[in-house]
């Protein structure tokens, strides 16, 4: 219904505009002027939904006014240029470049044709130049707005894609760091248990107990991660949030104990004054140590290693060293090394990993501390 009324107003727009024009009958009447202004706004607004019909009515109406009311055409012609150039701006904003250029050309031709009625002699060339310049400025302004919108839309899509990629990588790192360590411990304990099950049943029982505990811990971590992922679902608010805390450096003793059960004794050294760490930094520090210890268990061939936590004024330095085989990076970590490097980079830190000249392998991460944590 409103659309019908709107287009009915558009249909009478030329007649109302003629009555409101200075050269029309009853021109300058306040009622006709207000009605003409309101209908002009209506036609301009309809250009967003039906650009070409509304634009045609707008240009045609003003062309009719200039042609039928030439007495005061100079004043009316200036207003016509203003209104039609505004329409060109809207066309350039809402439509394609080709379509808006066509609209600008139609407006310029119409304006130049009307200028003949109120420009004479030596003023025709300056008036024509002003008309063309005004149309060019109007089109460029509208086209600039359209290009900024398109650029913003591209940036929004790109930001969404980057966010999805970052989240996928985060999940991949969490799964790798969580599962790789546990599977490494389980594999070693299973091998130990199978070798001594007949000769040392107590030792085999201990290995099975360690496998059970590690499996339960891993399962709990996976459930926590799945629970967090489900928070994005529409009915997430109806379900309770997972209660398991995110691991951090406070869980380091448990990690050391688990690694010891896998056959590698870990010595932890702390330097400086421990301070509060943001959750993301605390989690990343724990995961870096966890992955480094996993690599020690799986690849180093040694029975001991050292973990050093150095709390400095502006950064936390983590170092894990062993005296094992000192494998090169592809054999020593694979995706684990990549994950540790990514975690460090996300925190604007520095990461290095590689064989030591004196033998063994070193992993070092320098994680900047926020101002309030220093």
C-alpha positions in Angstrom: 0.0 0.0 0.0 2.8 2.4 0.9 4.5 1.6 -2.4 1.4 2.5 -4.3 1.0 5.8 -2.5 4.7 6.6 -3.0 4.5 6.0 -6.8 1.2 7.9 -6.9 3.2 10.8 -5.5 5.9 10.3 -8.1 3.2 10.5 -10.8 2.0 13.9 -9.8 5.5 15.2 -9.0 6.0 17.0 -12.4 2.7 18.9 -12.0 3.3 19.8 -8.4 6.8 20.9 -9.2 5.5 23.1 -12.0 3.1 24.8 -9.7 5.8 25.4 -7.2 8.3 26.8 -9.7 8.8 30.6 -9.9 7.5 30.7 -13.4 4.5 28.4 -12.9 1.0 29.4 -12.0 0.6 30.3 -8.3 4.4 30.1 -8.2 6.1 30.9 -4.8 3.0 29.7 -2.9 4.3 28.2 0.3 2.0 25.2 0.1 3.2 24.3 -3.4 6.8 24.9 -2.5 6.5 22.6 0.5 4.7 20.0 -1.5 7.3 20.1 -4.3 10.2 19.8 -1.8 8.5 16.8 -0.1 7.9 15.0 -3.4 11.5 15.7 -4.5 12.7 14.0 -1.3 10.3 11.1 -2.1 11.6 10.7 -5.6 15.2 10.8 -4.4 14.4 8.2 -1.7 12.8 5.9 -4.3 16.0 5.9 -6.3 17.5 3.4 -3.8 14.8 0.7 -4.8 13.9 1.7 -8.4 16.8 3.9 -9.5 16.2 4.3 -13.1 12.4 5.0 -13.0 12.8 7.5 -10.2 15.8 9.1 -11.9 13.9 9.4 -15.2 10.9 11.1 -13.5 13.2 13.5 -11.6 15.2 14.6 -14.7 12.1 14.7 -16.9 10.2 16.8 -14.3 12.9 19.4 -14.1 13.3 19.5 -17.9 9.6 20.1 -18.2 9.8 23.0 -15.7 12.6 24.7 -17.6 10.8 24.2 -20.9 7.4 25.4 -19.7 8.4 28.2 -17.3 11.2 30.1 -19.0 10.3 33.4 -17.4 12.5 32.8 -14.4 14.4 29.9 -15.8 17.8 31.0 -14.5 16.8 30.5 -10.9 15.0 27.2 -11.7 17.9 26.0 -13.8 20.4 26.4 -10.9 18.1 24.4 -8.6 17.7 21.8 -11.3 21.4 21.3 -11.6 21.6 20.9 -7.8 18.8 18.3 -7.6 19.9 16.3 -10.6 23.5 16.2 -9.5 22.3 15.0 -6.1 20.6 12.2 -8.0 23.8 11.5 -9.8 25.6 11.1 -6.4 23.0 8.6 -5.3 23.2 6.7 -8.5 27.0 6.5 -8.2 26.7 5.3 -4.6 24.1 2.6 -5.2 24.7 1.4 -8.8 27.5 0.1 -10.8 30.1 2.4 -12.4 28.7 1.9 -15.9 25.1 2.6 -14.8 26.1 5.7 -12.8 28.2 7.0 -15.7 25.1 6.7 -17.9 23.0 8.6 -15.4 25.6 11.3 -15.2 25.7 11.6 -18.9 21.9 11.9 -19.1 21.9 14.5 -16.4 24.6 16.6 -18.1 22.8 16.5 -21.5 19.6 17.5 -19.8 21.2 20.3 -17.9 23.0 21.6 -21.0 19.8 21.5 -23.0 18.0 23.5 -20.3 20.9 26.0 -20.0 20.1 27.2 -23.6 16.9 28.7 -22.2 18.5 30.8 -19.5 22.1 31.3 -20.7 22.8 33.6 -23.7 25.7 35.1 -25.4 29.1 34.9 -23.7 27.8 33.2 -20.6 26.9 30.0 -22.4 30.4 28.5 -22.3 31.1 29.3 -18.6 27.6 27.9 -17.7 28.2 24.8 -19.7 31.7 24.3 -18.2 30.2 24.7 -14.7 27.5 22.2 -15.4 30.0 19.6 -16.6 32.4 20.2 -13.7 29.5 19.9 -11.2 28.4 16.6 -12.7 31.9 15.3 -12.7 32.4 16.2 -9.0 29.0 14.7 -8.1 29.8 11.4 -9.8 33.3 11.2 -8.3 31.9 11.9 -4.8 29.3 9.1 -5.2 31.7 6.7 -6.8 34.2 7.3 -4.0 31.6 6.4 -1.4 30.7 3.2 -3.4 34.3 2.2 -3.6 34.8 2.7 0.1 31.8 0.6 0.8 33.1 -2.2 -1.5 36.5 -2.0 0.1 35.0 -2.2 3.6 32.9 -5.2 2.5 36.1 -6.9 1.2 37.9 -6.2 4.4 35.0 -7.5 6.4 35.0 -10.8 4.4 38.8 -11.0 4.7 38.7 -10.4 8.5 36.0 -13.1 8.8 38.1 -15.6 6.8 41.2 -14.7 8.9 39.2 -15.2 12.1 38.0 -18.6 10.9 41.5 -19.6 9.9 42.9 -18.4 13.2 40.3 -20.3 15.2 40.9 -23.4 13.1 44.6 -23.1 13.8 44.0 -22.5 17.5 41.9 -25.7 17.7 44.5 -27.6 15.8 47.2 -26.5 18.2 45.1 -27.3 21.2 44.3 -30.8 19.9 47.9 -31.5 18.9 49.4 -30.3 22.2 46.7 -32.0 24.2 46.7 -35.3 22.4 50.3 -35.7 21.3 51.7 -35.6 24.8 49.1 -38.0 26.2 49.5 -40.5 23.3 53.3 -40.4 23.7 53.0 -41.2 27.4 50.4 -43.9 26.7 52.5 -45.5 24.0 55.6 -45.6 26.2 53.6 -47.0 29.2 51.9 -49.6 27.0 55.3 -50.7 25.7 56.7 -50.9 29.2 53.7 -52.9 30.5 53.8 -55.3 27.6 57.5 -56.1 28.2 57.2 -56.7 32.0 53.7 -58.1 32.3 54.9 -61.6 32.9 58.1 -60.9 34.8 57.0 -57.8 36.8 53.2 -57.8 37.1 53.3 -54.9 39.7 55.2 -52.7 37.2 52.8 -53.6 34.5 49.9 -52.7 36.8 51.5 -49.3 37.4 51.9 -48.8 33.7 48.2 -49.6 33.1 47.2 -47.2 35.9 49.3 -44.5 34.3 47.6 -45.2 30.9 44.2 -45.0 32.6 45.0 -41.7 34.3 46.4 -40.2 31.2 43.5 -41.3 29.1 41.0 -39.9 31.5 42.9 -36.6 31.6 42.9 -36.4 27.8 39.2 -37.2 27.6 38.4 -34.5 30.1 40.4 -32.0 28.0 38.6 -33.0 24.8 35.3 -32.6 26.5 36.3 -29.2 27.7 37.3 -28.2 24.2 34.1 -29.5 22.7 32.1 -27.7 25.3 33.8 -24.5 24.5 33.2 -25.0 20.8 29.5 -25.6 21.4 29.2 -22.2 23.0 28.8 -20.8 19.5 25.6 -22.8 18.9 22.2 -20.9 19.2 21.1 -22.9 22.2 24.4 -22.6 24.0 22.9 -20.3 26.7 20.6 -23.1 27.8 23.5 -25.4 28.6 25.9 -25.0 31.5 29.5 -23.9 30.6 32.2 -26.5 31.1 33.6 -26.4 34.6 37.1 -27.8 33.9 39.7 -25.0 34.1 42.0 -24.1 31.3 45.5 -25.5 32.0 48.3 -23.2 32.9 51.7 -23.1 34.7 50.0 -24.2 37.9 49.6 -27.6 36.3 53.3 -27.9 35.6 53.9 -30.3 38.5 51.3 -32.7 37.1 52.9 -32.4 33.7 56.3 -33.2 35.2 54.9 -36.2 36.9 53.3 -37.5 33.8 56.5 -37.0 31.8 58.4 -38.8 34.6 56.0 -41.8 34.3 57.0 -41.9 30.6 60.6 -42.3 31.5 62.0 -38.7 31.4 62.9 -36.9 34.6 62.2 -33.2 34.5 64.0 -30.6 36.6 62.1 -27.3 36.9 64.0 -24.1 37.7 62.3 -20.8 38.4 64.1 -17.4 38.3 62.7 -14.0 39.3 59.5 -13.2 41.0 56.4 -15.1 39.6 53.6 -12.8 38.7 50.0 -13.0 37.5 49.7 -14.1 33.9 46.8 -13.5 31.6 44.9 -16.6 30.7 46.1 -16.8 27.1 49.7 -16.3 28.0 49.5 -18.8 30.9 47.9 -21.4 28.6 50.5 -20.8 25.8 53.4 -21.1 28.3 52.0 -24.4 29.5 51.4 -25.7 26.0 54.9 -24.8 24.8 56.4 -26.7 27.7 54.1 -29.6 27.2 54.9 -29.9 23.5 58.7 -29.5 24.2 58.5 -32.3 26.8 56.5 -34.5 24.4 59.3 -34.1 21.8 61.9 -35.0 24.5 59.9 -38.2 25.3 59.4 -39.2 21.7 62.6 -38.2 20.0 65.5 -37.3 22.3 66.4 -40.7 23.6 67.4 -39.2 26.9 66.1 -39.8 30.4 66.3 -36.2 31.7 65.7 -32.6 30.7 65.5 -29.2 32.3 62.8 -26.6 32.2 63.6 -23.0 33.2 61.1 -20.3 33.8 62.7 -16.8 34.0 60.3 -14.1 35.2 61.8 -10.8 34.0 60.4 -7.3 34.3 58.9 -7.2 30.8 58.8 -10.9 29.7 58.6 -14.5 30.6 61.4 -16.6 29.2 60.8 -20.4 28.9 63.7 -22.7 28.1 63.6 -26.5 27.7 66.9 -28.3 27.2 68.0 -31.9 27.0 71.2 -33.8 26.3 69.7 -36.3 23.9 70.2 -36.9 20.2 69.6 -33.3 19.1 67.4 -34.0 16.1 66.9 -31.5 13.4 63.6 -29.6 13.3 61.6 -31.7 10.9 62.3 -34.9 12.9 62.1 -33.2 16.2 58.8 -31.6 16.2 56.8 -31.5 13.0 53.5 -29.7 13.7 54.5 -29.3 17.3 57.3 -26.9 16.5 55.0 -25.0 14.2 52.4 -24.8 16.9 54.9 -23.5 19.5 56.1 -20.9 17.0 52.5 -19.8 16.2 51.6 -19.5 19.9 54.7 -17.3 20.5 54.0 -15.1 17.5 50.4 -14.5 18.5 51.7 -13.1 21.8 54.3 -10.9 19.9 57.1 -13.0 21.4 60.2 -14.6 20.0 60.8 -18.4 19.5 63.8 -20.5 18.7 64.3 -24.3 18.6 67.2 -26.4 17.4 70.1 -28.7 18.3 72.7 -27.4 20.8 76.4 -27.2 19.9 77.3 -29.2 23.0 74.6 -31.8 22.2 71.0 -32.2 22.8 68.1 -29.9 21.9 66.9 -26.5 23.1 63.5 -24.8 22.9 63.3 -21.2 24.0 60.3 -18.8 24.0 60.3 -15.2 25.1 56.7 -14.0 25.9 56.2 -10.3 26.6 54.3 -9.5 29.8 51.5 -7.0 29.8 52.2 -3.7 31.7 50.0 -4.6 34.6 51.8 -8.0 35.1 55.3 -6.6 35.3 
